[in-house]
């Protein structure tokens, strides 16, 4: 077996040669994005890209997932590499020649995630004889709010190789300087909780608001109060984000005061105790404002994704592995991101490491989840190489 440094150099060189094919795959996926759990076109592209690699492939029953097992030439443990596949219901405005035109958009970079994992599969297959163990390649739909990771766990992705993985890895592209790898041991993403507020008053004519219990200005007051609540009730070193992202009211006529308003949004926390405090205090705040104006309010807080918690030992080793290949481009971040990820369901069962890879094409690039979001797919070679190197290192270690 070749030395670790020699293998690292060969993997990175091979990834550079593979990069044009990965860019082509990524752009074809980008041009035809699919939302949710059922992504047949994306699944077909993945299966085609993996054909000929001598993999044990299974497809999901309740979702359009692809699970592929690559077995090395030597006995050993199992590791898992994951990429999410789904897009967002956003109309794209980014000026790229492969822009989506179907009303959905890969505004979170999942098209790069798929291409990067396909690249890692090719790299690992080329070095199969050097692998001591098996690699599960997890292509997952439904990350954007549908809990696809949990469904794949239910369908057996963690047992696909016959033994459960000793480590799991994911690389997520983001709006950070191109080619920078960012991660940390411990909590790396926030938990996400869905917030729904239903506000009920009494409707009437827009010219006679005194005869109504108008819920619209009360809803506006609540939005502002929620911002004060998150900023003034919690330690600034214990991050809390409350964002109202949707307001629904009225029939569209300008002379009708509606009877009700619905507000929906997201609550992001890092500390479970903080979330417990919000679950008690936020409904009291909202219902108090409603009562002060003679209205009624109901509040629902539904926890979606828990935090991704990077395993300490696994992640420190992963950072060493990446630094061996990419040097000072590997950076330990001081705090979690307030984004949420259903890779958290994997991290609850397997020692995991999630890494952010900067892919911003310009310094002022639009952020993830915006209609103008764009990613520099020249990072795909590095992404594929990094995933392959993490798998190789974990298979060659006594512990993750």
PyMOL commands that set and color helices and strands:
alter all, ss='L'
color gray80, all
select helices_A, chain A and resi 4-31+40-50+110-126+128-130+148-154+157-159+209-211+215-232+272-292+312-329+344-347+377-395
alter helices_A, ss='H'
color red, helices_A
select strands_A, chain A and resi 56-59+66-71+74-84+132-140+167-177+181-183+186-187+191-200+204-205+240-249+256-257+260-269+296-303+309-310+330-332+352-360
alter strands_A, ss='S'
color yellow, strands_A
deselect
rebuild
show_as cartoon
